[in-house]
Amino acid sequence: MQAELTIIGGGLAGTEAAWQAARRGLKVCLYEMRPVRSTPAHVSDRLAELVCSNSLGSDLPDRAPGLLKSEIRRLDSLILQAAAEAAVPAGGALAVDRERFAEIVTRRIETQPLIELRREEVTRIPDTPTIVATGPLTSEALAQELAALSGKEYLYFYDAVSPIVEAESINLDVAFRASRYERGELDEGDYLNCPFTEAEYRAFVEALRSAEKIQLKQFEQEDPYFFEMCLPVEELARRGDQALAFGPMRPVGLIDPRTGRRPYAAIQLRQDNLAGTLYNLVGFQTNLRWGEQKRVFRMIPGLEKAEFMRYGMMHRNTYINAPMLLRPTMQWHNRADLFFAGQITGVEGYVGNAATGLLAGLNAARLLRGQAPVSLPPTTMLGALCHYVTHADPKDFQPMKANFGLMPPLAQKIRNKRARYEAYAERALQDLEQVIAEFELETPTREAFTTS
């Protein structure tokens, strides 16, 4: 079979992309290097192996992960078909028997007549139409190829992510707006600042030191570059009582308007999206367990009732600086027939990876059939996620999961959070239907392409 489209990587994004392209009539060659070459995280040769949790997140329609699932279900996602067949009880979440899930995806790909599966490592990006979906553990040879393609300064090999909180949950009676050193980039200052007294600071440092951490994988523990280049705040706290006060919590140039004095220490929050609905904790990458992050970071003055839209995390990861390099269609900025999908684009979460694979596969098929690629509106969750990773500030770009803070505000402000999220979801699904109709995205049912 002479392939029209090459896909590199047989994870969630790659298999979804292959499925979407094939069911639109393309001949696809899907490369997966396992078992010829394994990774430190995988344990089998199956496609779409889940290497962390077996949960794909909330399935409730008024939750961001649930809305994203609703959208890609509507577009007939292979990954969600397999998840439904392999589902295990998990309340409002979608969790799966991971072995059965991977078996289902592998069987569907292997028996799809328009997909050829090749078990070999790819070390260079072809000049023909291609989707790169190699994930966080891209092989060294291909990573070097990506560095040459993108520029070494735009390719990252570790992921040190700070927590992000919802703007409305910040107590502005305590937090104040100002920039360090009064450089005046904005009239009111570029940052929100959470001021500490000495007693509050010492209690916070002690809580960081004693909080429970996530156990890193062995290959991450052995990587000194990983540690030193993204030192977590809890490790910095262990280096001395004043390490944070002279580091990310230095209060130089800040005056607390409540006291008229400089605080003992301060944590800065930086606006994380254009709508101003999200703020990240500057310099606060962490490896604490998520429950511990909620407990400890709510000790920060002004964040007593903070709603965390993303928790901090640390792990080995290969991803590109997507705002510099990708279009919202998942196309490379200066090569229309090269697409990227999954975690290598800066998208986090199983469903986010699959969703970007879906969009890349759909758009590759459209491009090769002489149709315009589709850019989903940011009022949809998938559109908002793709817009974020391609429009974020490239100087501070970090991976992101689906969350409502990425979406443009509603026409009318709704104070009740659940009602607001329901309104976001209703708008998203309505707008998705309009896109499906406008671009004629309806495709044959999966039974037409399934041989087992």
C-alpha positions in Angstrom: 0.0 0.0 0.0 1.4 3.4 -1.0 0.7 5.6 2.0 -0.6 9.2 1.4 0.0 10.2 5.1 2.7 9.2 7.5 2.0 9.3 11.2 4.9 8.9 13.7 3.8 7.6 17.1 1.3 5.0 18.2 0.0 6.7 21.4 -3.4 8.3 21.9 -2.8 11.1 19.5 -1.2 9.0 16.8 -3.8 6.3 16.8 -6.7 8.8 16.8 -5.1 10.8 13.9 -4.6 7.6 11.9 -8.2 6.5 12.5 -9.6 9.9 11.5 -7.5 10.1 8.4 -8.3 6.6 7.3 -12.0 6.9 7.8 -11.9 9.9 5.5 -10.3 7.7 2.8 -6.6 8.3 3.2 -4.0 5.5 3.1 -2.0 5.8 6.3 1.3 4.4 7.4 1.5 4.5 11.2 4.9 4.1 12.8 5.4 2.8 16.4 8.9 2.0 17.5 7.9 -0.4 20.3 8.8 -3.2 20.7 11.9 -2.7 18.5 12.8 0.1 20.8 11.0 0.7 24.1 10.8 3.7 26.5 11.5 3.9 30.2 7.7 4.3 30.9 6.0 1.7 28.7 5.7 -2.0 29.6 4.0 -3.4 26.5 4.0 -3.2 22.7 0.3 -2.2 22.5 -0.8 1.0 20.9 -2.3 3.7 23.1 -0.8 2.3 26.3 -1.8 4.4 29.3 1.5 4.8 31.3 0.1 6.8 34.2 -3.5 6.8 35.6 -6.2 4.6 34.1 -8.6 7.6 34.4 -9.5 9.8 31.4 -10.9 12.4 33.8 -14.4 13.6 34.4 -17.2 12.5 32.1 -19.7 15.1 33.4 -20.8 17.5 30.6 -20.4 20.6 32.9 -16.8 19.8 33.6 -14.0 20.9 31.2 -12.7 17.3 30.5 -16.3 16.1 30.1 -17.1 18.8 27.6 -14.0 17.9 25.6 -15.1 14.3 25.6 -18.6 15.4 24.4 -17.0 17.3 21.5 -14.8 14.5 20.2 -17.5 11.9 20.8 -19.6 14.0 18.4 -16.6 13.7 15.9 -16.6 9.9 16.4 -13.3 9.5 18.4 -11.7 6.1 18.3 -10.2 6.6 21.7 -13.5 7.3 23.4 -15.1 4.3 21.5 -12.4 2.1 23.0 -12.7 3.7 26.4 -16.5 3.1 26.5 -15.9 -0.6 25.7 -13.1 -0.9 28.4 -14.8 1.3 31.0 -14.7 0.3 34.7 -16.8 1.9 37.5 -15.4 5.4 38.4 -18.4 7.5 39.4 -18.5 10.6 37.3 -15.2 9.9 35.7 -14.3 7.8 32.7 -11.8 5.1 33.8 -10.7 2.0 31.9 -9.2 -1.4 32.2 -5.9 -0.2 30.7 -4.9 -3.6 29.1 -8.3 -4.1 27.5 -8.4 -0.5 26.3 -5.0 -0.8 24.6 -5.9 -4.1 23.1 -9.1 -2.6 21.6 -7.2 0.3 20.1 -4.5 -1.9 18.7 -7.0 -4.3 17.2 -8.9 -1.5 15.5 -5.8 0.0 14.0 -4.4 -3.4 12.9 -7.6 -4.4 11.2 -8.4 -1.0 9.5 -7.7 -1.8 5.8 -6.4 1.7 5.0 -3.8 1.7 7.9 -0.5 0.0 7.6 1.2 -0.4 11.0 5.0 -0.5 11.0 7.0 -1.4 14.1 10.2 0.6 13.6 11.8 3.7 14.8 11.6 6.9 12.7 14.7 9.1 13.0 13.9 11.8 10.5 10.7 13.7 9.5 9.7 12.7 5.9 9.2 15.3 3.2 5.8 13.9 2.5 2.6 14.7 4.4 3.2 13.7 8.0 1.8 14.0 11.5 4.3 13.9 14.4 2.6 12.5 17.5 5.6 11.0 19.3 4.6 12.1 22.8 6.7 13.1 25.9 9.3 10.4 25.4 10.4 11.1 21.9 13.5 9.1 20.9 16.8 10.9 21.0 17.4 10.6 17.3 14.0 12.1 16.4 14.4 14.8 19.1 17.6 15.9 17.5 15.7 16.1 14.2 13.0 18.2 15.8 15.6 20.5 17.3 17.1 21.0 13.9 13.7 21.7 12.5 12.4 24.0 15.2 15.6 25.5 16.6 17.0 24.1 19.8 15.7 27.0 21.9 12.1 26.0 21.0 12.3 22.3 22.1 12.1 21.4 25.7 13.1 18.1 27.5 11.5 18.6 30.9 8.2 19.8 32.1 8.2 22.0 35.2 4.7 23.4 35.5 3.4 25.9 38.1 -0.2 25.8 39.4 -2.9 27.9 37.8 -5.8 29.4 39.7 -9.1 30.9 38.6 -9.0 34.7 38.8 -12.4 34.9 40.5 -11.2 32.8 43.4 -8.3 35.2 44.3 -9.1 37.4 47.4 -8.3 40.9 46.1 -8.8 42.4 49.5 -5.4 40.8 50.2 -3.7 40.3 46.9 -2.6 43.6 45.2 -1.5 44.5 41.7 2.1 45.8 41.2 5.3 44.9 39.4 8.6 44.4 41.0 11.1 47.3 40.7 8.2 49.6 39.4 9.2 49.2 35.7 5.8 50.3 34.6 5.0 47.9 31.9 1.3 48.3 32.8 -0.2 51.3 34.7 -1.4 49.0 37.5 1.5 46.5 37.3 1.9 43.2 35.5 1.3 40.9 38.5 -1.0 40.2 41.4 1.0 39.8 44.6 0.2 37.7 47.7 2.0 39.3 50.7 3.3 37.3 53.7 4.2 38.3 57.2 7.2 36.7 58.7 5.0 34.2 60.7 3.0 33.3 57.6 6.1 32.8 55.6 7.8 30.5 58.1 4.6 28.4 58.5 4.3 28.1 54.7 8.0 27.0 54.3 7.5 24.4 57.0 4.4 23.1 55.2 6.2 22.8 51.9 9.0 20.9 53.6 6.7 18.4 55.2 4.2 17.9 52.4 3.9 14.6 50.6 5.6 14.5 47.1 4.8 12.5 44.0 7.4 9.7 43.4 9.4 10.4 40.3 10.1 7.5 37.9 13.6 6.0 38.0 14.8 7.5 34.7 13.7 11.0 35.9 15.5 10.6 39.2 18.7 9.8 37.4 18.6 13.0 35.2 20.6 15.8 37.0 19.7 18.3 34.2 16.0 17.6 34.9 16.5 18.4 38.6 18.6 21.5 38.5 16.8 23.2 35.6 13.4 22.9 37.2 14.0 22.7 40.9 10.6 22.4 42.7 9.8 24.9 45.4 9.6 22.3 48.1 13.2 21.3 47.4 14.2 25.0 47.3 12.6 25.4 50.7 14.8 22.6 52.1 18.0 24.5 51.0 17.5 27.1 53.7 14.9 29.1 55.7 15.4 32.1 53.4 15.9 30.4 50.1 12.4 31.2 48.9 12.4 34.7 50.4 15.5 35.5 48.3 14.2 33.5 45.3 10.7 33.3 43.8 9.2 35.0 46.9 11.5 38.0 47.1 9.4 41.1 47.9 11.8 43.7 46.4 10.0 46.7 44.9 6.6 45.7 46.4 4.5 47.7 48.9 1.5 46.2 50.5 -1.3 48.8 50.3 -2.8 47.5 53.5 0.3 48.3 55.6 2.2 50.8 53.5 5.3 48.6 54.0 7.2 46.0 52.1 5.9 42.5 52.9 8.3 39.9 54.4 7.9 37.8 51.3 5.5 37.6 48.4 4.2 35.2 45.8 3.4 36.7 42.4 0.6 35.6 40.1 0.8 36.3 36.4 -2.1 36.5 34.0 -2.2 33.3 32.0 -4.8 34.0 29.3 -6.1 36.9 27.3 -9.4 36.9 29.0 -7.7 37.4 32.4 -9.6 34.5 33.9 -6.5 32.5 34.8 -3.4 33.3 36.9 -0.3 31.2 37.4 2.0 31.1 40.5 5.2 32.5 39.1 8.2 30.3 39.7 6.3 27.8 41.7 6.9 24.5 39.9 6.2 21.7 42.3 6.2 17.9 42.7 3.7 17.8 45.6 0.7 15.5 45.4 -2.3 17.4 44.1 -4.2 17.2 47.4 -1.2 18.6 49.2 -0.9 21.4 46.7 -4.4 22.5 47.4 -3.8 22.3 51.2 -0.4 24.1 51.2 -1.0 26.7 48.5 -4.3 27.8 50.2 -2.0 28.9 53.0 -0.9 31.7 50.7 -2.5 35.0 51.8 -5.2 35.8 49.1 -5.5 32.2 48.0 -7.5 30.9 50.9 -10.3 29.8 48.6 -8.3 29.4 45.4 -9.8 27.2 42.7 -7.0 25.3 41.0 -7.5 25.0 37.2 -4.2 23.2 36.9 -2.0 21.7 39.5 1.8 22.0 39.3 3.7 18.9 38.0 7.1 17.8 37.1 8.2 15.0 34.7 10.4 14.3 31.7 8.6 15.6 28.7 9.6 16.6 25.1 7.4 19.4 23.7 7.8 22.2 21.3 7.2 25.9 21.8 3.9 25.7 19.9 3.0 29.4 20.0 6.1 30.0 17.8 5.7 27.0 15.6 2.1 25.8 15.1 -1.1 27.1 13.7 -4.5 26.3 15.4 -5.1 23.7 12.7 -2.1 21.8 14.2 -0.1 22.6 11.1 3.6 23.6 11.2 4.0 27.3 10.8 5.8 27.2 7.4 4.9 23.8 6.1 1.3 23.1 5.4 1.6 19.3 5.1 3.4 18.8 8.4 1.1 18.4 11.5 1.8 17.9 15.2 -0.5 16.3 17.7 -0.6 15.2 21.4 1.7 16.0 24.3 4.5 17.2 22.1 2.4 20.3 21.2 2.1 21.3 24.9 -1.3 19.7 25.5 -1.7 17.8 28.7 -4.1 15.0 29.6 -5.1 11.8 27.8 -8.2 13.2 26.2 -6.5 16.4 25.1 -3.8 14.3 23.4 -6.4 12.3 21.6 -8.4 15.4 20.7 -5.5 17.1 19.0 -4.7 13.9 17.2 -8.3 13.9 16.0 -8.0 17.4 14.7 -4.6 16.8 13.0 -5.9 13.6 11.3 -9.1 15.4 10.1 -7.2 18.3 8.8 -4.5 16.2 7.1 -7.3 14.4 5.2 -8.9 17.7 4.3 -5.7 19.1 3.0 -4.9 16.1 0.9 -8.4 16.1 -0.5 -8.1 19.7 -1.6 -10.2 21.2 1.2 -9.3 23.9 3.7 -8.2 22.7 7.1 -10.5 23.5 10.0 -9.7 25.8 12.9 -12.3 25.2 15.6 -13.6 28.3 17.4 -12.3 29.0 20.9 -15.8 28.8 22.2 -15.4 25.0 21.9 -13.1 23.3 24.4 -10.9 21.7 21.7 -10.8 25.1 19.9 -9.9 26.9 23.1 -7.1 24.3 23.9 -5.6 24.6 20.4 -5.9 28.4 20.5 -4.1 28.5 23.8 -1.1 26.3 22.8 -0.7 28.3 19.6 -1.3 31.8 21.0 0.2 31.7 24.5 3.1 33.9 25.4 6.1 32.0 23.9 8.5 33.3 26.5 6.6 31.5 29.3 4.9 28.7 27.4 4.0 25.7 29.5 1.8 22.7 28.8 -1.9 23.0 29.6 -5.0 20.8 30.2 -8.5 21.6 29.1 -10.2 24.0 31.5 -13.0 26.6 31.3 -10.6 29.4 31.9 -9.3 29.0 28.4 -12.6 29.9 26.9 -13.8 33.4 26.0 -16.3 34.9 28.5 -20.0 34.4 28.1 -22.1 37.3 26.7 -23.8 37.6 30.1 -21.9 37.1 33.4 -23.2 34.2 35.4 -22.1 34.1 39.1 -23.1 30.6 39.9 -20.2 28.4 38.9 -22.1 25.3 37.9 -24.6 27.4 35.8 -21.7 29.2 34.2 -20.0 25.9 33.2 -23.3 24.5 31.9 -23.6 27.7 29.8 -20.1 27.3 28.5 -20.9 23.7 27.5 -24.1 24.5 25.8 -22.5 27.3 23.8 -19.6 25.0 22.8 -21.8 22.2 21.5 -24.0 24.6 19.6 -20.9 26.1 18.0 -19.4 22.7 17.2 -22.6 21.7 15.4 -22.4 24.9 13.3 -18.8 24.0 12.3 -19.8 20.4 11.5 -22.5 21.7 9.2 -20.4 24.4 7.6 -17.4 22.2 6.8 -19.5 19.0 6.2 -17.5 17.1 8.8 -20.0 14.2 9.0 -18.2 10.9 8.2 -19.3 7.3 7.8 -20.0 5.4 11.0 -17.1 3.4 12.5 -18.8 0.1 11.6 -18.1 0.9 7.9 -14.4 0.8 8.7 -14.2 -2.0 11.4 -13.4 -5.5 10.3 -13.4 -7.2 13.7 
